[in-house]
């Protein structure tokens, strides 16, 4: 690869490493941190599908040790609703001009992060109906913008879940919604060396994230993730608006 292309590939590996570390540290957050940067580096279509692949793979590995704590009664309506809205998100993303799509993605990430940071209490996100609503919005956001976690976070806040309860359920949701999103959006078209860097970033990020999880206070880690996501969302929004 040429110099600039190699530099972009190393940057991509670093973004995946950071997102993977965050995912292992907090239970979710790969997309929030990585999607804005991947979209700016690869473009909206390839950035989103790479995020779908990576987040799904990380969630699958993470779920192996905690699947017994998954709340299927809540997760089944969440995942079914998400599966129903994934095609709509894919359809919309394929038809929007790139500047509009960038602005749309940036606005979604910024709004979602703001709501999660405020710990918004939404009565509609409780019980079975709340699970369906959160899943439907999450599936649409995941396939359109690669960011499907915030609706699940808001549902968990309103359901009163602890972090210990949230993490395995977030991993379960991440596997299901990203499988559907990859099926709808396809596999990213990357060269073999770039794929190798992305996989290396995922593995290294997992090692770093698991090590940090024992040392970094949960509240501080969460605020760091949300802060990075907010900066990325605003940057993507700004680039989209600049291109209009």
C-alpha positions in Angstrom: 0.0 0.0 0.0 1.1 3.6 -0.7 2.0 5.9 2.2 -1.3 7.8 2.7 -3.3 4.6 2.2 -1.1 2.8 4.8 -1.6 5.7 7.2 -5.4 5.5 6.8 -5.3 1.8 7.4 -3.3 2.2 10.6 -5.7 4.9 11.7 -8.6 2.5 11.0 -6.9 -0.1 13.2 -6.5 2.4 16.0 -10.2 3.5 15.8 -11.3 -0.2 16.0 -8.9 -0.8 18.9 -10.4 2.2 20.8 -13.9 1.1 20.1 -13.2 -2.5 21.1 -11.6 -1.3 24.4 -14.7 0.8 25.2 -17.0 -2.1 24.4 -15.2 -4.4 26.8 -14.9 -1.7 29.4 -18.6 -0.7 29.5 -20.6 -3.4 27.8 -21.4 -1.3 24.8 -20.1 1.8 23.1 -18.1 0.5 20.2 -20.4 2.2 17.7 -20.8 5.4 19.7 -17.0 6.0 19.7 -16.0 4.4 16.4 -18.8 5.1 14.0 -18.2 8.9 13.6 -14.5 8.3 12.9 -15.1 5.3 10.6 -17.7 7.2 8.6 -15.3 10.2 8.1 -12.5 7.8 7.1 -14.4 5.3 4.9 -17.6 7.1 4.0 -21.1 6.5 5.5 -21.8 3.1 3.8 -18.5 1.3 4.5 -18.1 2.9 7.9 -21.5 1.7 9.2 -21.1 -1.9 7.9 -17.6 -2.2 9.4 -19.0 -1.0 12.7 -21.9 -3.5 12.4 -19.4 -6.4 11.8 -17.0 -5.4 14.6 -19.6 -4.6 17.2 -21.4 -7.9 16.5 -18.2 -9.9 16.7 -17.2 -8.3 20.0 -20.6 -8.8 21.5 -20.6 -12.5 20.5 -17.3 -13.1 22.2 -18.4 -11.1 25.3 -21.7 -13.0 25.6 -20.0 -16.3 25.9 -19.3 -15.7 29.6 -22.6 -14.1 30.6 -25.4 -15.6 28.5 -27.0 -17.1 31.6 -27.8 -13.6 32.8 -29.7 -12.6 29.7 -33.3 -11.5 30.4 -35.1 -13.2 27.5 -38.5 -11.9 28.5 -37.3 -8.4 27.8 -34.9 -9.2 25.0 -37.2 -11.1 22.7 -39.6 -8.2 22.0 -36.5 -5.8 21.8 -34.8 -8.0 19.2 -37.9 -8.8 17.2 -38.8 -5.1 16.9 -35.2 -4.3 15.9 -35.3 -7.0 13.2 -38.5 -5.4 11.8 -37.0 -1.9 11.4 -33.5 -2.8 10.2 -34.6 -2.9 6.5 -36.2 0.6 6.9 -32.9 2.0 8.2 -30.9 0.4 5.3 -33.4 1.7 2.7 -33.2 5.3 4.0 -29.4 5.3 4.2 -29.0 4.1 0.6 -31.1 6.9 -0.7 -29.8 9.9 1.1 -27.0 12.0 -0.4 -23.7 11.7 1.5 -23.8 15.2 3.1 -27.4 14.6 4.3 -26.5 11.2 5.5 -23.5 12.5 7.5 -25.6 15.2 9.0 -28.3 12.7 9.9 -25.8 10.3 11.5 -24.2 13.1 13.4 -27.5 14.4 14.7 -28.6 10.9 15.7 -25.4 10.2 17.7 -25.5 13.7 19.3 -29.1 13.4 20.3 -28.8 9.8 21.6 -25.7 10.6 23.7 -27.3 13.7 25.2 -30.3 11.7 26.3 -28.2 8.9 27.8 -26.0 11.5 29.6 -29.1 13.0 31.1 -30.4 9.6 32.1 -33.8 10.6 30.6 -36.8 9.0 32.3 -39.4 8.1 29.6 -42.5 6.4 30.9 -43.1 5.0 27.4 -39.9 2.9 27.7 -41.2 0.6 30.4 -42.6 -2.9 30.3 -43.3 -4.8 27.1 -44.4 -1.8 25.1 -41.2 0.0 26.1 -39.1 -3.0 24.9 -40.8 -2.9 21.5 -40.3 0.9 21.2 -36.6 0.8 22.2 -36.0 -2.2 19.9 -37.7 -0.6 16.9 -35.8 2.7 17.2 -32.5 0.8 17.9 -32.8 -1.4 14.9 -33.5 1.5 12.6 -30.6 3.5 14.0 -28.2 0.5 13.9 -28.7 -0.2 10.2 -28.9 3.5 9.1 -26.2 4.9 11.2 -24.4 2.0 13.0 -25.5 3.3 16.4 -28.3 1.1 17.9 -27.2 1.0 21.6 -28.6 4.3 23.1 -32.3 3.2 22.9 -31.4 0.0 24.8 -29.5 2.1 27.4 -32.6 4.3 27.9 -34.8 1.2 28.2 -32.4 -0.2 30.9 -32.3 3.1 32.8 -36.1 3.2 32.9 -36.3 -0.5 33.8 -33.9 0.0 36.7 -31.3 -2.4 35.6 -27.9 -2.5 37.3 -24.7 -2.5 35.3 -24.2 -6.2 36.0 -27.7 -6.9 34.5 -27.2 -4.5 31.6 -23.9 -5.8 30.2 -24.9 -9.4 29.2 -28.2 -8.1 27.8 -26.4 -5.4 25.8 -24.1 -8.1 24.4 -27.0 -10.3 23.4 -28.8 -7.4 21.8 -25.6 -6.4 20.0 -25.2 -9.9 18.5 -28.8 -10.0 17.2 -29.2 -6.5 15.9 -25.8 -6.5 14.2 -26.4 -9.9 12.5 -29.6 -8.4 11.0 -27.8 -5.2 10.1 -24.9 -7.0 8.3 -27.5 -9.2 6.5 -29.2 -6.0 5.2 -26.1 -3.9 4.6 -23.6 -6.5 3.5 -19.9 -7.0 4.3 -17.5 -4.0 4.0 -15.3 -4.1 0.9 -11.8 -3.9 2.5 -8.5 -5.3 1.4 -7.0 -8.2 3.2 -4.3 -6.1 5.0 -7.0 -3.7 6.2 -9.1 -6.5 7.5 -6.0 -7.9 9.3 -5.5 -4.5 11.0 -9.2 -4.3 12.0 -9.2 -7.8 13.5 -5.9 -7.0 15.3 -7.4 -3.8 16.7 -10.4 -5.8 18.0 -8.3 -8.4 19.7 -5.9 -5.8 21.2 -8.8 -3.6 22.3 -10.4 -6.5 24.0 -7.2 -7.2 26.0 -6.9 -3.5 27.0 -10.6 -3.1 27.8 -10.7 -6.1 30.1 -7.6 -5.0 31.9 -8.9 -1.4 32.3 -12.3 -2.7 33.6 -10.5 -3.8 36.8 -9.0 -0.4 37.4 -11.2 2.4 36.0 -14.2 3.4 38.0 -17.5 2.7 36.1 -18.8 6.2 36.3 -15.6 7.7 35.0 -15.4 5.2 32.1 -19.0 5.9 31.1 -18.5 9.6 31.0 -15.3 9.3 29.0 -17.1 7.1 26.4 -20.1 9.5 26.2 -17.7 12.5 25.9 -15.8 10.9 23.0 -19.1 9.9 21.3 -20.5 13.5 21.7 -17.4 15.0 20.0 -17.6 12.5 17.2 -21.3 13.1 16.7 -20.8 16.8 16.5 -17.9 16.5 14.1 -19.8 14.3 11.8 -22.8 16.6 12.0 -20.6 19.6 11.2 -19.0 17.9 8.1 -22.4 16.9 6.8 -23.8 20.5 7.2 -20.6 21.9 5.6 -21.2 19.7 2.5 -24.8 20.7 2.0 
